[in-house]
Every structure is written in structure tokens, then in C-alpha cells.
Amino acid sequence: MFWAGRHEMAGIRSLGVECGQLGIRGGIALTPAFVEQWRSALDGFRLATVVCAFEGESYADIPTVKQTVGFIPQSTRAAREARTREVSDFAAQLGVGGIACHIGFVPDDRSDGDYIAVRDTVRRICDHAAANGQTFALETGQEPADVLLRFLDDTGRGNLKINFDPANMILYGTGDPIEALEMLAPHVVSVHAKDGDWPPRSSTGALGRERRLGEGAVGIGRFVETLKRIGYAGTVNIEREGADRDQWTQDVRAAAALLRRLAG
């Protein structure tokens, strides 16, 4: 996964990566010139998903994520819904059939006001994406798999899918990623290849630490074997956050080599 404004396609291609996901941060103007810039840059590259991030989000720790990420904050909900629609339109102009984002921590209680508001927001985004011939994928990690599965069912939109991130399940401490993948398999349209450690027990509310692929608690070999077993046929998208440019390049190159070996 790479981000507009941070990564250049020439550098991505030099790593031997042939497919991926493009992240669009809040504040980037999705002008016709921007569309043409990326249409040209992506020539011959398989872009699986355009991922939407929002201004004001922070992943400093779990309480901050709950307060700032996705559609949970009431003060930014409408603006973020509108932005997601814009990203959907941008993706459609590039011929991309899927968008994704973190929707925020989904409350367990289906009668909770935030649960209802987020569900209805997601329904409207799904309808907009469907008009563009797209799926809308929710990224895993911020709630257990059974809660996410119930949310999918309650939302009732056939194009609402899952962008499965095994490391996020660990970083947030929400469940075993292999068990979650097996439970959510029918809904998974894209996956991240990312690794990390569980949150430290000594620090309440802390997130786990992201690690280089193969060095964390995911068990990437077992993860790839599970993808094969469930019949997953989509792209495996390397994601590496929290690293400087040189380290990011080294880690992505190493991750690509590791995945090729595991894929056999």
C-alpha cells in the first residue's frame, strides 16, 4: 500500500511490486489534473483499491483511535461521508472497482446511537459506491470478527466487504487473525500483508507495535497458507507504516521477496 503525496510510482515499481492499494489522505484536492496524474502513473499497474483516510484522525493509542477515527466522531461524520463519496468518484475515474477505509470502532450495542448513525452512513456510501460499480471494504482490527460480521449483516448491502489486515487484529488486541480470517472469509476482497506485536500488558490503552513482515506475531506463513485454503484470489497488499523512507523501501522489498517465497 502506498500513499499519494508520500510515495512515487517509479519507486514502487522498482521494488518489483505489480499491484497494490493507493491511499488518499484528507486534504488532497481530487482535481481533474490529479486524476490524470495518477492515471498516467498507474499505467500497467494493477490498482486493487483506493483507501480513504481523513483529516483529524490519530492512531496514537486505542482511546485516541476511538475518539478520532472513521465515522464515529459526530462533528466530522457528514464531512467524512462526503469525502468518501469523492474518493469513490476519483477511484471510478481510474477504473478502480473498490474503495476502503477505517470506519472507526463499531459499538457492540446495535441500539447505540453511534452504531445506528455509522451503519446508516455506511449504507449510503455503499449505495454511492454501487452506482460506481464498486465494493466498499471495511478494514479489520478495531473490533472482534463476530462484531464486524454482525455489522455487515445488519447493514444489508451486498457490496459491503472486508479489507482484511491480520496485524491490526493483533495491534488492537481484538482476536487471533487466522481465526478471524476464517470467519470473515466469504466477505474478504482484499488483504494486507502486515505484521506486529500484541499490545503491552503493562500499558492500558496502548496499541501493539508494528513490525517488519515475518518478525511479528501474525505468523505470516500460516496466514498465507490460510489464504490459499479459503480460496482467496485477490491481491496481497504490503503495508508498512511507521518507518522512514529508506526503512520503508527496505522493508517493502523484503516483504515482497518473503511473500513470493511463501506463495511458492
Wavefront OBJ file of the C-alpha trace (Angstrom):
o trace
v 0.000 0.000 0.000
v 1.323 3.434 -0.906
v 0.135 6.990 -0.302
v -0.430 9.866 -2.697
v 1.930 12.683 -1.798
v 4.349 10.364 0.006
v 5.344 7.638 -2.453
v 6.193 7.865 -6.147
v 5.158 5.165 -8.597
v 8.667 4.907 -10.029
v 9.895 3.882 -6.600
v 7.025 1.420 -6.144
v 7.737 -0.242 -9.475
v 11.445 -0.504 -8.657
v 10.562 -2.826 -5.771
v 9.088 -5.344 -8.198
v 5.566 -4.721 -6.921
v 2.933 -5.162 -9.629
v -0.261 -4.411 -7.706
v -1.372 -2.536 -4.634
v -3.636 -0.016 -2.963
v -3.476 3.764 -3.205
v -4.119 5.754 -0.035
v -5.673 9.215 -0.247
v -5.290 11.360 2.851
v -7.720 14.080 3.806
v -6.928 17.486 2.379
v -5.694 16.266 -1.002
v -7.670 18.008 -3.734
v -9.081 15.427 -6.141
v -8.873 17.692 -9.176
v -9.012 16.628 -12.838
v -5.248 17.235 -13.003
v -4.722 14.924 -10.021
v -6.815 12.239 -11.707
v -4.760 12.498 -14.902
v -1.511 12.437 -12.935
v -2.432 9.133 -11.324
v -3.990 7.658 -14.444
v -0.671 8.152 -16.216
v 1.445 6.976 -13.269
v -0.588 3.786 -12.855
v -0.372 2.691 -16.485
v 0.215 -1.067 -16.479
v -0.102 -1.311 -12.679
v -2.985 -3.197 -11.062
v -4.627 -0.915 -8.511
v -6.948 -3.022 -6.367
v -8.354 -0.385 -4.027
v -8.322 3.313 -3.263
v -8.163 3.769 0.510
v -9.656 6.845 2.128
v -8.135 8.450 5.229
v -9.481 11.547 6.935
v -8.123 14.775 8.369
v -8.040 14.750 12.163
v -7.527 11.007 12.600
v -4.902 9.872 15.094
v -3.616 6.388 15.869
v -1.620 7.409 18.941
v -3.334 4.870 21.197
v -6.624 2.989 21.435
v -8.607 5.729 23.278
v -7.478 8.296 20.699
v -8.452 5.995 17.835
v -11.918 5.627 19.367
v -12.290 9.403 19.554
v -10.896 10.421 16.162
v -11.040 7.665 13.539
v -13.659 6.997 10.908
v -17.339 7.874 11.202
v -17.660 7.665 14.984
v -16.925 11.368 15.726
v -20.251 13.145 15.231
v -18.684 16.522 14.427
v -16.893 15.214 11.325
v -19.247 12.417 10.252
v -21.060 14.260 7.466
v -17.874 15.759 6.023
v -16.134 12.385 6.066
v -19.077 10.737 4.350
v -18.909 13.377 1.624
v -15.155 12.880 1.307
v -15.585 9.119 0.929
v -18.035 9.715 -1.903
v -15.447 11.965 -3.570
v -12.803 9.255 -3.225
v -15.251 6.775 -4.743
v -15.699 9.070 -7.739
v -11.927 9.529 -8.022
v -11.429 5.758 -7.979
v -14.123 5.319 -10.613
v -12.300 7.717 -12.924
v -9.229 5.492 -12.588
v -11.300 2.400 -13.333
v -10.815 1.000 -9.822
v -13.559 -1.298 -8.562
v -13.066 -0.912 -4.830
v -12.682 1.685 -2.079
v -11.902 1.126 1.594
v -11.436 2.901 4.911
v -11.423 2.518 8.670
v -14.975 3.297 9.784
v -13.966 3.536 13.460
v -14.770 1.391 16.486
v -18.201 -0.157 15.939
v -20.165 -0.243 19.233
v -21.296 -3.686 20.400
v -24.822 -2.432 21.136
v -26.942 -2.191 17.973
v -29.280 0.266 19.710
v -26.391 2.664 20.410
v -26.865 5.992 18.636
v -23.373 5.946 17.149
v -23.879 2.387 15.901
v -27.081 3.398 14.097
v -25.528 6.561 12.639
v -22.419 4.745 11.397
v -24.491 1.901 9.954
v -26.675 4.345 8.038
v -23.617 6.291 6.862
v -22.068 3.083 5.556
v -25.313 2.178 3.781
v -25.300 5.486 1.912
v -21.635 5.120 0.971
v -22.288 1.581 -0.244
v -25.119 2.838 -2.435
v -22.875 5.541 -3.894
v -20.070 3.040 -4.492
v -22.503 0.601 -6.103
v -23.512 3.288 -8.594
v -19.811 3.470 -9.495
v -19.605 -0.311 -9.822
v -17.515 -0.606 -6.655
v -17.249 -2.514 -3.428
v -16.760 -0.637 -0.158
v -14.419 -2.513 2.183
v -14.113 -2.013 5.929
v -10.650 -2.574 7.355
v -10.386 -5.070 10.195
v -8.813 -4.636 13.581
v -10.814 -2.257 15.705
v -13.479 -4.771 16.698
v -13.649 -8.572 17.025
v -14.574 -10.547 13.920
v -18.012 -11.520 15.229
v -18.948 -7.868 15.832
v -17.820 -6.946 12.328
v -19.721 -9.883 10.835
v -22.909 -8.807 12.613
v -22.402 -5.238 11.373
v -22.099 -6.465 7.782
v -25.324 -8.418 8.128
v -27.146 -5.526 9.784
v -26.048 -3.048 7.110
v -27.529 -5.250 4.418
v -25.545 -4.128 1.404
v -24.137 -6.740 -0.964
v -21.152 -4.604 -1.949
v -20.036 -4.076 1.672
v -16.879 -6.143 2.040
v -13.736 -6.631 4.143
v -10.183 -5.385 3.684
v -8.504 -7.893 5.997
v -5.460 -6.714 7.955
v -4.072 -9.519 10.147
v -1.708 -7.254 12.053
v -4.487 -4.898 13.123
v -6.229 -7.737 14.946
v -3.039 -8.099 16.981
v -2.182 -4.395 17.360
v -5.639 -3.698 18.825
v -5.773 -6.977 20.738
v -9.130 -7.942 19.218
v -8.516 -11.561 18.279
v -6.466 -14.206 16.541
v -6.076 -13.115 12.896
v -6.221 -16.626 11.457
v -9.479 -17.429 13.244
v -10.874 -14.045 12.188
v -9.886 -14.606 8.557
v -11.633 -17.969 8.520
v -14.790 -16.418 9.978
v -14.835 -13.448 7.599
v -13.539 -15.277 4.500
v -16.705 -15.003 2.337
v -16.588 -11.214 2.648
v -12.847 -10.592 2.140
v -11.989 -8.828 -1.135
v -8.519 -7.535 -0.251
v -5.855 -8.223 2.354
v -2.859 -6.502 3.875
v 0.457 -8.204 4.431
v 1.444 -6.559 7.698
v 2.903 -7.774 10.966
v 3.021 -6.652 14.564
v 3.155 -7.488 18.255
v 0.334 -7.614 20.797
v -0.286 -4.544 22.992
v 1.892 -4.422 26.114
v 0.027 -5.668 29.170
v 1.728 -3.039 31.313
v 0.219 -0.091 29.433
v -3.590 0.147 29.358
v -4.906 1.552 26.092
v -1.634 1.186 24.205
v -1.526 -0.235 20.716
v 0.810 -3.038 19.796
v 3.936 -2.337 17.795
v 4.104 -2.807 14.035
v 6.989 -4.995 12.861
v 8.639 -5.980 9.607
v 6.723 -8.705 7.821
v 7.688 -12.067 9.276
v 9.024 -10.640 12.551
v 5.772 -10.154 14.457
v 3.029 -12.303 15.947
v 0.871 -12.769 12.822
v 2.627 -15.904 11.637
v 2.791 -14.824 8.016
v 3.439 -18.339 6.723
v 0.281 -19.625 8.384
v -1.596 -16.564 7.132
v -0.597 -17.206 3.510
v -1.497 -20.887 3.832
v -4.911 -19.893 5.186
v -5.447 -17.551 2.236
v -4.744 -20.473 -0.088
v -7.055 -22.784 1.841
v -10.036 -20.415 1.794
v -9.585 -19.850 -1.940
v -8.660 -16.179 -1.730
v -7.873 -14.926 -5.239
v -7.332 -11.196 -4.692
v -4.216 -9.119 -4.241
v -1.960 -9.328 -1.183
v -1.036 -5.717 -0.426
v 2.083 -4.984 1.596
v 1.503 -2.292 4.203
v 4.327 -0.794 6.249
v 3.661 2.242 8.411
v 5.818 3.990 10.988
v 9.080 3.767 9.041
v 11.206 6.444 7.358
v 11.580 6.394 3.578
v 14.734 4.261 3.449
v 13.462 1.787 6.032
v 10.101 1.598 4.279
v 11.803 0.767 0.983
v 13.954 -1.931 2.580
v 11.030 -3.457 4.452
v 8.677 -3.493 1.461
v 11.336 -5.063 -0.758
v 11.997 -7.741 1.878
v 8.259 -8.331 2.353
v 7.733 -8.792 -1.390
v 10.545 -11.350 -1.518
v 9.122 -13.186 1.505
v 5.627 -13.333 0.004
v 6.958 -14.693 -3.274
v 8.720 -17.485 -1.404
v 5.632 -18.311 0.632
v 3.369 -18.242 -2.406
v 5.519 -20.936 -3.968
l 1 2 3 4 5 6 7 8 9 10 11 12 13 14 15 16 17 18 19 20 21 22 23 24 25 26 27 28 29 30 31 32 33 34 35 36 37 38 39 40 41 42 43 44 45 46 47 48 49 50 51 52 53 54 55 56 57 58 59 60 61 62 63 64 65 66 67 68 69 70 71 72 73 74 75 76 77 78 79 80 81 82 83 84 85 86 87 88 89 90 91 92 93 94 95 96 97 98 99 100 101 102 103 104 105 106 107 108 109 110 111 112 113 114 115 116 117 118 119 120 121 122 123 124 125 126 127 128 129 130 131 132 133 134 135 136 137 138 139 140 141 142 143 144 145 146 147 148 149 150 151 152 153 154 155 156 157 158 159 160 161 162 163 164 165 166 167 168 169 170 171 172 173 174 175 176 177 178 179 180 181 182 183 184 185 186 187 188 189 190 191 192 193 194 195 196 197 198 199 200 201 202 203 204 205 206 207 208 209 210 211 212 213 214 215 216 217 218 219 220 221 222 223 224 225 226 227 228 229 230 231 232 233 234 235 236 237 238 239 240 241 242 243 244 245 246 247 248 249 250 251 252 253 254 255 256 257 258 259 260 261 262 263 264
